[in-house]
Amino acid sequence: MNKGTSSLLPLTGVKVIDFGQYIAGPAVAMILADLGATVIHIDPPAGPLWESPANATLNRNKLIVNIDLKDADGLQQARDLIDEADIVVESFRPGVMKRLGIDFTELRKKWPDLITLSIPGFASNDELRCNWRAFESVIAAQSGVFTDMGLNRVLMGVNPSFSPLPLASAYGTTLAASAVVLALQSREKTGHGDHIEVPLASAVMEGLCYNSIKVDNYPERYKTQREAEIERRRIEGLPMNVTYDELQELLDPFYRSYKCKDGRMFYVVCPSHKHHAKRCLKTLGIYDDLVAEGLSEEEDTYLPLSEWKSDVSLGVYPLPKFWADKISERMKVVFMTRTAKEWERIFGRGKFPGAPQRWLQEWINDDHAETTGLMVEVDDPEFGPMTQPGPMVWLEESGEEMLEPRARRTVEVAAALKTLRALPTKLPKPKPALEKTGWLDGVRVLDMCNVIAGPHSVSYLARFGAEVIKLDPATPNYDCWNTVIFSLSHGRGKRSILADMSSPEGREVFEKLVASVDVIVWNAPDRQVKAMGLDVEGLKKLNPEAIFCKLDCFGGVRPGPRTNYLGYDDLVQATTGIMLRFGGTMDTPEEHAHVGTIDVMCGFGGSLGIAAALYQKYRTGRIGRPRTSLSALSGLAQIPFCYDYERRGLFDEPAGREVNGYDELTRFYYTSSDRFVLLSAYEADVPRLAGVEGFEGLEDLAKEDRAAFLAGVFMTARASDWVERLQSAGIGAAVCENIETIRAYSSRPADGRPGTDLGSYSFSVYEDHPSGHVITQLDPYAIRPSRSTIYAPEPAEKFGKSTRVLLEELGYGVADIDDMIAKGAVSETWSREYLPS
């Protein structure tokens, strides 16, 4: 909806036509609308294809028109709206829009500045699956999401394991939204638009890329107790039947939940930072006793284990079982002395990460969520006053405008056209179309981030042509599990420099780097940002043209009680109800098992903020400061049920490890091939399902008798046969695949291609990876523009490898560099081995 010409929102004046249905398409347009774009959403005459209160969130700030695209007059109305647009979004199967009479290729011939976005379930070049009926759960099952639900579920023998989180749509939304705005900022420089495809299957694989990487000869030091137990049981032929309570004793003491005085569980996440675990134990009052009993800290944990003075070092993950058990037992006792709320304040003020387990309903109505704008109020025409997730990405100078979104409003097509025509589009003269280029060619980025969300955000930018410099301390703050292992994924396409920014020489290097770049990205609380001179006034002195993007854990548009508390993905899962939903009860919380579930989503959100700030800079000259947080993106991860209103029923979405779906029509079924099928059907599909061979008579059964009937039917044929039969009949279904199989069938020797031409799944095998290990990892392939280039970033280099080269580029001579290295102001490495053994 038009925010008005006085708005400071970065996408003010941008016009979007949203044909999207279900989640991803409407969510992309919602985010664009939140950022100031004028959005017209098109529904069929009978209304949205998905009936859910979540549509109130997905369509806020939009004008809604009802158009029948199968009618000639309706088709012309849609074309008239498109003629006024900058961006057109659709989320159907490949070819559906063209069959309806809206051909994006022809549209872009007419309007070469137009940006079109398609978000199919599976890639248009996936010959096997492109025409599948691809609901959220179908994509998840086919992509290994349910079969690779993590070490806990494997050990407990729960495989496959259902989750209602719409991960494919959530990742697809942030990827697609960032791609559209990157194309928009590129259009300001070139005058050319683009067509972009973002398959949801590819998007969910990118979101779970930390789960699918394979490192040959993976060093034993990084294997957790759980991984060792899985290996032992497989070798000895033992069943995976560990109970929940037994599983807790295989967890690291700094990576688990503890029961508090009030009966609430409290999640601790401080296993890998050199200060966090020590601060935790000191605050709990048990540090000195443990040290007296032999707990030690290695001076250099990046040495091979064979060179350590002890078998344990605090601040290194995972701890040996002896020490893990000893520390956990002490911590259990101490946590029972205070309430979870007390511990939250103690951890937050003590600057080490931990958070109480909360239900989603509690989070939606949480004081911090309300104060910060992580939850906002919208007076919806159907549901009345409604609490919805707040802005997911914002710019500091205009974020306040986003805290009062307008409710969705249905209008006539003429009114929608009038709104669009009141906003003339001013574009630069198109430059001659020569060879393909990347959207971010020539943009230089300084990455100061750690762990996953921030570094992943910047690595993502490299595929579009950005030059990325990774700046880290001369000596590491985190252990090598947290830095080196994760950086195999998020270090791609970066040059690494190590500098001690607390030293005069290191500070000078930092300031020269800041002065040389267009964008700076850091995941840090405001107090650290100010101390580094990267607040608004400080950055003006260092580089007034630079865009500074900040990511954190609990931040929102406004400050709140927990804004400066440290935290990671896991703590947001605890705070926002994801762990309690996955585990099922307050006594059995479980981390949503995929590594970086919210982290990667937040990283893509950061990139979207950077894209919006670049567009604003090119368009208006204003230098914005994009922001996002893990907490802000948790709303997208739970968008089907993340809302509240006066007449809302129970928060009763599927929860716990025993749940196998939503109902008898959308759940797992066992088959004769010893594999599970995910059936995904609606009540309206029952007549069609009854027409499939083997399902005759389903229509006549009472609902309570369907599950037993279907279970019997599915046992009469192989999983792959059922999927073929059901999909041929237009019924959603997929084999519950696993990531290892997908990787095995979709891998090729690394050849410099990004994988965008290889269907829904694509991996590269790096035989000569600089780590010395053979590494197989997902390709950077979910974003597929037709006009612009996607680059395959180089493998992650060893930390510090480019220190000398970058210093030379900054004007330092060989003697100066040698002197700084001797003083410890800069470093060329953290370890002898790339991946310490």
N, C-alpha and C positions, 0 to 999 in steps of 0.2 A: 504494500500500500504506500502511496506517496507520503513521504515524511516531510515534504515541504522544502522550498528552496533554501531556507535558512538552516537546514540540518547540517551538522558536521559529520554525519555518518558516512563512511568511506564509499559506499555504493549508491549514494543518493543520485538519482537520475538514471540509473541502470534499469532497464525494462525486461522483465522475465515472463515467459509463458510456460506454465507448469502443467504438463499433461500427466504427471506422475500419479501413481496409485500405490497403495500399501505404504511402505515406510521410506525407502531410500530416495525415490524421486521427490515426493513432497518434503522430505527432510532437507534435501539440498536446497530447494526453493525457500524453505522456512529460514534456513541460515542466511541465505542471500537477502531475504526480506528483513530479518533481524538487523543486518548490516546496512539497511537503508534502501535496498532495491524495491521497485514497484513490481509486485507479482500478481499476475492473474492466474488463478488455478482453474483448470477445466475439469469438471466432473461429468459423467454420463447423465442423461435425464433422470435416471432413478437414484442418483446419488453415488457416493464413493463405493468402490468394489469391496472395501474392507470396512465393516461397521465396527467402530471402536471410539471410545471417548478420546483416545490419543489423537484422533483427527483434529480435535480442537487445538491441540498444541501444534500439530504439523501444518495447519492452515492459518495460524495466527498471522496478523499483518498482511493477509492476502484478501483480494476480492475474488469471489467464487462465481463462476458462470456455469450453467448447465448447457451442454451442447451435445447433440447427437451427430457424431462424425460419420455415421452410416447414411445420413440424410444429406442431400446436395446442398440445401440451404445452411445446414449446420457446418458442413465442411468449408463452405465459403466464409462463414463467420470465423472459424478457426484460422483460416488463411489470412483474413483481414487483421486479426490480432497479431499473427506472426509477422506481418508486414511492418508492424510498429516496434518489434522487439529487438533487443540486443542478444538475448539468450533464450533458447528453447530447450526444455527438459522433458524427457520421456523415459519410462522405466518398464517397457513391455518386452516381449520376446523379439529377437531380431526379425525385421521384415514386417512387423505388425503395423507400424505407422505408415509405411509405404503402401501396404495393402489398403489402408484406410484413406489413402489419397494425399498423405503428407510425406513427401520424399525429401529428406534432408539434403541429399546430394543436389537435387534440382533447386532447392531453396537457396543453397549457398552459391549456386551459379548466379542466381538473381541478386542475392545479397551477400557478396564475398566477405563482408564485415560481420556476418552473423556467426554466433557461437552456438553450436548445437551439441547436446549431451544425451547420450543413450546409456541406460544402466540396465542391461539385461541380466538375467540370472546366470547364464553361461555365455561364454564368448561367441560372437558371431562366426568366428573361424573354428569353433569346436563342432566338427561335423556330427559327432555322436549325440551331443547334448543340447545344441543351440536351440532346438525347438521343444525341449522338455518343459513341462509345467513346473516351474521352479519356485516353489514357495520357500520361505526362510529355512524351514527345517529340512527340506530336500537338499538345498545347497549345503547346509551344515553336514548332513549325513554323507553326501557324496564327497565332501572335502576333508573328511577325517575328523571333524570337530567333535563328534559324539564318541568316537572310538578312541581318541587320544586325549581323554579328559584328565590326564596327569597321573603322577605316581601314586597318589592316594587311592584313586579309583581302581587302578590296576591291582594294587596290593589287596584291596578289599574284594576283588573279583566282580566289580560292577563295570561291565564293559559289553555293549555300549552304555553310555550314561547321558541322559537327556538334560538339556538346559534350555530355559525359555529366553535367554538373552539373545536378541537379534544381532549377533555379531557380524554376520555378512552385511546386513543393511547398515549397521553402525559404521563399520570400516568403509564400506562403499560410499556412505554419505560424506565422510570427511575427505576421502580421496577425491571423489567427484567434485565436491564443493571447492576444494583447493585447486583442482585442475581447471575448473571454469574460471576462477578468478585469476589464476596464472595466465590463462589465455586472454582474459580481459586486459590485464596490465600489458601483456605483449602487444595487444591490438593498439594500445596507445602509442606504441613505438613504430609499428609496422603498418597499421591500418587494416590488417587482415584478421579475419576470424578463424575459426577452426571447427572441425567436428571431432568430438571426443567420445570414445566408448570406455566404460568402466564396468566390466563384468563382475557381478557380486561374488562369484566363485573365486575369481582371481583376487578380489579385494580381501576376502577373508583369509586367503593364503598369505597375503602380504601382512595382514594384521597378526598372523600367527607365525611369522617367519622365524622367530626365536625358538619355536617349537619344532621346526622342520629341518633345521640345519644339522648336518652330519659331519663330525670330525673324526677321521680315521685315527686310530691309536690315541684316543682321548686319554689324557693323563689321569691316573687313578686318584690323584689328590683332589680332583674336582667332583668325584662321585660321592653322592650323599648316602646316608645310611639306608634310605629307601631304595635307591638304585642298587646298592649292594645286596639288599634283601631280595629284590626282584630277580637279580642275576642268580643268587643262591637257589631260590626256589625253582627257577627254570632249569638250572643244571641238575638239581637233585630230583626233578620231576614232582615237586610238591605243589599242592593247589594254592591259588591266591585267595586266601580266606582270612586275612588279617582283620580283626575287629577294629572298630573306631578307636577304642581305648588303647589297644595294642599299637595302633598306628601312631598315636601321640608320642609314644616312647621312641619312635624312630625320627622325630623331628628335632631340628636344631633349637637350642634354648632361646635363641634370639630371632626365631622365625616361627612363632606359634602363639596360640591363645592360652591365657591363664584365667582361672575363675577368681573373681574378686569377692569382697565382703558382702556385696548386695546381690550376689548370684549371677551377675552379668559377666560375660567373658571379655577379656582385654587382649588385643592382638599386639604383639611386640615384633618390630621389624628393625633390628639394628645389628645384622651379622657381619657386615663387610667394611664398615668405615673405621678408621683407626682410632676414633674418639668415642663413637656412639656406644659400643658395648661396654667400654670402661665407665662412661658416664652413667649408664644404666646400672651396673653393678655397684658403683659407689653410692648412687642415690638409694638403691635398695638396701645398702648397708652390709653387703656381703663380699665386697671386693677384697678387702684386706685379708679376710679369713681364707678365701680361695687362693690368693697369692701365697699365703703362708703354707698352704697345702700343695703348692707346686705349679699353680697356674702361671704361665709366663707369656711374654710378648717378644717375638723375634724382632730384631732391629731391622732386618730386611727380609720381608716375607716373599719377595720376588726371586730369592735364591731357590734353587731346586731343593725339594724336601730333604734330600740326602745330606744337604749342607746346613740344615737347621741345628741349633743347639738343643732344641727340645722337640717333643712330638706334638706340641700344641702352641698356638699363638692367638691370643685374644684379638678379635677384630678380623678373623679369617674364617671364611665359610667353605666347607662345613667343618665343624669341630669333630675331633675323634669321639667315639661313643662314650668312652670313660668320662671325659670331661663334659660332654653334652648331658649325660645322665646326672652327674653331680650338680652341675649348675641349674638344670631344670628343677631338681628337687628343692633346692634352696629358694628358687624364685617362686615356686608354687606356694610355699609357706608365707613368704612376704606379701604376695599379692592378696592374700586373704585378709590382710590387716586394714585395707582401705577399699572404698567403693571405686568402681570403674571411672566415674566422673572425677574423683580426686586424682586417680592415676593419670588421667588424660591431661589435667592441668600440670601435674608434676613433670610428666614427660615433655609436654609442650614448652614449658618455661625452662626446662633443663636442657633443651636443644638436642633431644634424641627421640626417635620416632616410635610412637605407639598410639593406639586408639581403641575405644570401646566398640564392641560389636553392637550395631543398631539395626533395627528393622527398617525397610524402606519407608514405611509409614511414619516412623519417627524422624527420619532424615527429611522427608518432605515438609514436616512441620517443625524442623529444628531452628533454634534461634540464630545460629550462625548462618544457616542456609538462607534464612529470610533477610538478615541484616546485610549480607554481602551481595544479595541479588542472585545467588545460585538457585533460588526459587523465587518466582514472581507470581503476582496475582493478575488474572485476566477475567473480565466479566463476559463470559461466553454466552451467546444467545440461546444455547440449548441447555447448558449445565449451570448457568449462573456464575457467581464468583468461584473461580477455579485456580488452584495452585498448579503451576507448570514449571518445568525446568527453565532456568533463566538463560541468558546469553551463553553460548558455548565458546565464542571467540569475540573479542572486542578490542577497540583501540581506547587507550586511557582517556584521551581528550573527548571522546564521544560516547563512552560506555553508559553514562547516565541516561542518555536518550533511549537506551535499549531496555530499561527496567520497567517501562510501562507499555508493553506491546498492545496493539489494538486487536480486538477479537476478530475472528473471521466474519466476513459479511458477504452474503449472496446478492448479486446485482444482475441487471440485464446486460447483454452483450454491448449494447449501445453505450451504457455508462462506463463499461470497462474500456471500450475504445476511446471514449472521450478522455478518460484518465491518462491513457498512454499517449494520446496525441498532444496532451498539454505538456509533455516532456520531450522536447526536440533532442535528437541525438547529434552530438558534434564529434566528428571523427577526424583524425589526421588523414591527409591524402595518402592513399595506399602506395607503398613503395613497390617497385618492380619485384615480382615473385621470382627469386633466383633459386639457389639451392636451399634445402631444408635447414632450418636453424632451430635451436632450443629456445623455449620461452624465457629462460634466464641466462642466455649467453651474455657474457660481459659483466654479470653481477657477482660481486665478491663478498663472501660471508665469513665471519669469524664465529666459530663455535667454541663456547666456553663451558659446555654442558657436561653432566655426568649421568651415570646409570643408563636409562633407556629413552624416556620421552623426549628430552631435549636433543640428545645426539641423533636420535632417529629422525627427528624433524629436519635437521640440517642435512643428514645423509640423503633424505628423500629429495631435497632440492638439487642435489648433484645430477640427478638423471635428466634434469631440464637444462643443464649447461652451466649451473652456478659453480664458481671456483670456491672451494671450501678449505679453510684453514682451521685445524683443530688445535686449540691452545689448552694445555694442561699444566699442572704444577711440575716443578723440576723433580720433586719426589712425590709419589702417589699418596692420595688420601684414602683410597679404597684398595681392597685386595685384588689380586689378579683374576679371581673368578668374576668379580663385578666389572672390571675394566676390560681385560683382554678377551674373555669369553664373549661378553656382550658386544664388544667392538668388532668382532668378526662379522657381525651384521651391520651395526650402525657406523662403523669406521670406513665403510666403502666410499671411494671417491673423495677422500680427504687427505690433506698433507698435515702431518703432525709435528708440532713444536712444543717443547717443554721449557717452562720458565718459572722462576721463583719471583712472583709479582710483589712479594714483600721486600725484596732487595731493590736498591736504587737502579741497578742495571736491568733487572727483570721488569721493573715498573716502566722503564723507558721503552723496552721492547714492546710491552703491552700497549703503551700509548701510541707507538708507531704503527702497530697492527691496527688499532682502532681507527687511526687516521686514514688508513689505507683501504678500508672496506666500505661497502654499501649497507650491510646488515650485520648486526651483532645479536647472537642468541645465547641466553643463559637461563638455566633453571635454578633460581635462588630467591630467597625471601628479600623483601624490600630493604631491610637493614644492610644486607650484604651488597646489594646493588648500589646503594648510596655510598657505602664505604669504599667501593671500587671507583667511584666517580662516574657511574653510568646512569645516575638519576638525570632528570631533565636538564638541570642547570650544568651538572658536571659534564654531560655528553656534549652540550653545546660548545664547551671549551675544547674538547678533544676532537670532535667531528660533527659540526652542526647539521650535516646532510645525512648522517647515518640513521638508520631505523634500528631501534632496539626492541627485540622481542623477548618477553619474559614468560616463562612457564613455572608453575609451582604446584603445590599439592592441594591446598584448601582455599586458594584465592578466588575472589569474585570481583565484580565491578567496584564495590565498596569494601572498606576494611571491616573485619569482623573479629570475634573473639579468638578464632583459630587461624587467622590469616597467615601469621608468621610461624606457625608450627611446622616443623619438618615432617616430611612424609613421602611415602612411595605408593605405587599402584595398590599394594596389598592393604594399606591403611584406608584408602578410599573405598576399596571393596568392603572393608569392615564397617566404615562409617556410613555408607549409603545402603547397606542391607544386602549386598551381593553375596557375602559369605554366609549369612544366615539363610538366605534363600537356597543357596547351593547345598548347605549342610542340612537344613530343614528345621533345626531347633537351636535355642540359645546354648544348649549343652553340647551341640555337635557342629559348630561352625566349620566351614571348609573354604579354603581359598579356591576361587574359580580357577581351575587348574592350569590354564594356558599362561605361559610366561608373558608378562606385559599386556594382559587383557585390556586395561585402560591406558597403559603407557603409550602404546603405539597409536591408539586413537588420538590421544592428546598430542602426540608428535605431529600427526597429520593436521590437527587443529592449529598448532603453532605455525605450520607452513601456510595454512589458509590465512591466518592473521598477517603474516609477512606479505603474502600476495595482495591482500587488501590494502596494506600500507603502501606497497609499491604502486598500485593503481592510483591511490589517492595522491601520492607524490607526483606522479607523471601528469595527473589530471589537474591538480590544484596547486601544487608546490608545497602543500602542508606535509610536515614530517610527523608521522604518527608513531605511537608506541603500542604495538600489538601485544595482547595478553591472552592467555588461556590457562586452564588448570586441570589437573586430573579430576577434581570434583565437578567441574563444569561439564566435562565430557561424560561423567558417569550417568548424567541424565539421558544422553543419547543412547548409551548402552542398555538402558532400562525403559526406553520411551514407550513401549506398549502398555506399561502399567505405572509409570512415574507421573502421577497426577493425583489430585484430591479435590473433592467438591462435596457439598452438603449431603447429597443423596447417594454418594458412592457406597457400594456394597463392600464386602470383605476384600482385603488384599489376599486373594487366595490363588494367585498364579502358581503353576507347578513348582514344588520345592522339595528338596531332600534327595538322597541318593537312590531311593527306591522308585521314584517317579519315572515312568517310561514314555511320557508324552502328555498331550492335553486331554485326550479322550480316546474312545475306541477307534475313531476315524483318523487320528493323528498320533501315532505311537509306533514303537518297535514291535515287529513280529518275527519270530524265529522261523527258519525255512529248512527244507530238506538238505540244503548244501552246507549246513552247520554255520550259516551266516544270518545276520539280521537284515531285515528290510525296514525302512522307515516309510510308512504309509502317511500321506498328508492329503486329507480330503475334507470337504465341508459337507454339511447336511444336504445341500443342494446337489452334491455329487452322487448321492446314494443311488438314484435310478441308473445313472451311467455306470457306477461301480457294479451294480447288480447285473449289468449286461456283459461284464467281462467273464470269460470262461472260468468256471470254478466258483463264482460268487452268486450264482443263481439262487434266488430266495432271500437274499439279504433284505430286500425291501419289505418283506412281510414280517420280519422279526421285530420284537420289542427292543428298544435301545439297550436294555440291560442284558440282552442275550447276544448282542452283536460281537462283543469281544471274544467270547468262547467260540462262536461260529468262525470268525475271521482267523483266530489262532489255529483252528483246525485246517482251514483252507490253505493258509500259507505253508503249512507243513507238507503239502502235497507236491511242491515243485521247488526248483532252485531259486535262490534270491535273484540272480540275474535274469532268469526267465520271467519272474513276476514283474520286475521293473520294466522289462520290454513290453509285456502285455498291458500293464497299467498306463505307462506313458503313451503307448499307441492309442489308448482309449481316452487320453486327456486327463488322466488321474495323476496327481503328484505322488511320486515314489522314487526311492533311491536305495541302493545297497549302502549299508553302514561301512564305508570304506575306512582305511587307516592311512595315516600320513606316510608311513614307511612304504606302503605299496604305491601310493600316488607318486612319491619321489622316485622310486625304482623305475616306474613306467614312463616318467616324464623328464628324466635326466639325459643330458648330452654333455660331451666335453665342452668346456667354456670356449666360445668362439667370438666373443666381442659383441654378440647380439643381445638385445634386452629381453627377447622372448615374447614380444608382443604378437608375433606371427605364428605362435605355436599352440593356440587354443587356450583352454581355461587353466592349464597347469604347466609350469615350465621351471626346470631347475638346471643349473650349470655345475659341472664337476671341475674343480680347479686342482689339477694334478700337480701344478707347480706353485701352489699358494705360498706366499712369502713366509708363512708360519712354519713351513717344512712339513705340514700335514696335508693329506688329500682332504679337501673340504667340498662338500656338496651343499649348495644353498639356493634358495629361491631366487628367481630372476626379478629384476625391477620392471614388472610387466603389466600391472593392473591399469595404468593410464595409457590410453591408446589414441593419440591425436592423429588426424589424417594429414594435416599440413606441416606440423612441427615434428622435430626430432626428439626421440627418447634415447639417451646415451646409457650404455652399460657401464656403471662406475667400476674403476679398478678395485681389486681386492684391498681389504684394509691393510695398510702398512703398519710396521712395528712402531709403537709409540716412540716419538722423538726422531724418527728417521729423517724428517725434513728440517730439523732444527737449523742445521748449518746453512742449507740452501736458502731457507726463508730469511735468515739473518743477513745473508749476503744480498738478497733482494731488497732488504730494508736499508742497505748501505753500509753494513758493518764489514770491516776488513778481517782477514784471516787471524791476525794477531789479536784483534779485539775479541773475536769469537773464542779463541783459545783461552784468553784471560777470563772471560765470563764463565766458560766451562770449568776452569780451574777453581774459580771462586764458588761454584755451585749456583750461580745466578741463572744459568741455563743448563740443560742437559740434553744429551743425544740418545739416551736410553734409560729405561727403568730396570732392565734386566739383560743378562747375557742371552738368554733364550727368548724367542718371541713369545712362546706359550710355556711359562715356567713349569718344569716337570716335578 
